[in-house]
Amino acid sequence: MKPSIFIVLIAAGLLAGCGPLQKQERSDLLKKLVGEQCVVQFDRASLGTTSDLPVPPTTDSYNGARTSIHGTLKKYDAEWIVLKTGKTYTYIPLRHVLLIQQI
């Protein structure tokens, strides 16, 4: 299966000129990723790494700081996603997610 990028635009609320994603639409996108290996990219502003320089959306680090986490998407709801890496579960607020990439 080809890697695909599912962009979850919580902060901006826009997707390629369309209106804001409704909760049900976000839920339908995330449902397809449950049980899949994913990379979650964090919103750069949430990490305090905003810059005048462009930062690629799929980079794993910026100035030595991690900007993403890899794992299996286990659960989600309207506000959180749960990623499992090894034996560790990480609960991530959707408002801090830039994008989720299936790998």
C-alpha positions as CSV (number, residue, x, y, z in Angstrom):
1,M,0.0,0.0,0.0
2,K,1.4,3.4,-0.9
3,P,2.0,5.8,2.0
4,S,-0.7,8.4,2.1
5,I,-1.0,11.6,4.1
6,F,-4.2,12.5,5.9
7,I,-4.1,16.1,6.9
8,V,-5.9,17.0,10.0
9,L,-6.3,20.7,10.0
10,I,-7.6,21.5,13.4
11,A,-6.2,24.9,14.0
12,A,-6.8,26.3,10.5
13,G,-9.9,24.3,9.8
14,L,-9.5,24.5,6.0
15,L,-8.7,21.8,3.6
16,A,-7.8,22.8,0.0
17,G,-10.3,25.6,-0.2
18,C,-13.2,23.6,1.4
19,G,-15.0,24.6,4.5
20,P,-14.0,23.4,8.0
21,L,-14.1,19.7,8.6
22,Q,-17.0,18.6,10.7
23,K,-16.4,16.2,13.6
24,Q,-18.0,13.3,11.6
25,E,-15.7,14.0,8.6
26,R,-12.6,13.9,10.9
27,S,-13.8,10.7,12.5
28,D,-14.3,9.1,9.1
29,L,-10.7,10.0,8.1
30,L,-9.2,8.7,11.3
31,K,-11.3,5.5,11.3
32,K,-9.3,4.3,8.2
33,L,-6.0,4.7,10.2
34,V,-6.9,2.6,13.3
35,G,-4.4,-0.3,13.6
36,E,-2.1,1.3,11.0
37,Q,1.5,2.4,11.5
38,C,1.5,6.2,11.4
39,V,3.7,9.3,11.9
40,V,2.0,12.1,13.8
41,Q,3.5,15.5,13.0
42,F,2.9,18.1,15.7
43,D,1.8,21.6,15.0
44,R,5.1,23.7,15.1
45,A,3.5,26.6,17.0
46,S,2.4,24.1,19.7
47,L,6.0,23.0,20.1
48,G,7.3,26.5,20.2
49,T,9.3,26.0,17.0
50,T,7.8,28.7,14.8
51,S,10.3,30.3,12.6
52,D,10.8,32.7,9.7
53,L,12.4,29.9,7.8
54,P,10.3,27.3,6.1
55,V,10.0,23.9,7.9
56,P,8.8,21.0,5.8
57,P,5.6,19.4,7.2
58,T,7.1,15.9,7.3
59,T,10.4,16.6,8.9
60,D,11.1,14.6,12.1
61,S,13.1,17.2,13.9
62,Y,13.8,21.0,13.9
63,N,16.9,22.5,15.6
64,G,17.4,19.2,17.4
65,A,13.9,18.9,18.8
66,R,11.5,16.1,17.8
67,T,8.5,17.3,15.8
68,S,6.9,13.9,15.3
69,I,6.1,10.6,16.9
70,H,5.8,7.1,15.2
71,G,3.5,4.3,16.2
72,T,0.3,2.4,15.7
73,L,-2.9,4.4,15.9
74,K,-5.0,2.6,18.5
75,K,-8.0,4.9,19.3
76,Y,-9.4,8.3,18.7
77,D,-12.2,10.5,19.7
78,A,-13.3,14.1,18.9
79,E,-10.4,15.6,20.8
80,W,-7.6,12.9,21.2
81,I,-5.7,10.2,19.3
82,V,-3.9,7.3,21.0
83,L,-0.6,6.1,19.5
84,K,1.2,2.9,20.7
85,T,4.9,2.7,20.3
86,G,6.3,-0.6,21.7
87,K,4.6,-0.9,25.1
88,T,4.0,2.8,25.5
89,Y,0.7,4.6,24.8
90,T,0.8,8.3,23.9
91,Y,-2.3,10.4,24.2
92,I,-2.2,13.3,21.8
93,P,-4.6,16.2,21.7
94,L,-5.8,16.7,18.1
95,R,-5.6,20.5,18.4
96,H,-1.8,20.0,18.4
97,V,-1.6,17.8,15.3
98,L,-0.4,19.2,12.0
99,L,-0.8,16.0,10.0
100,I,-1.0,12.2,10.3
101,Q,0.9,10.2,7.7
102,Q,0.3,6.5,7.2
103,I,3.5,4.5,6.7
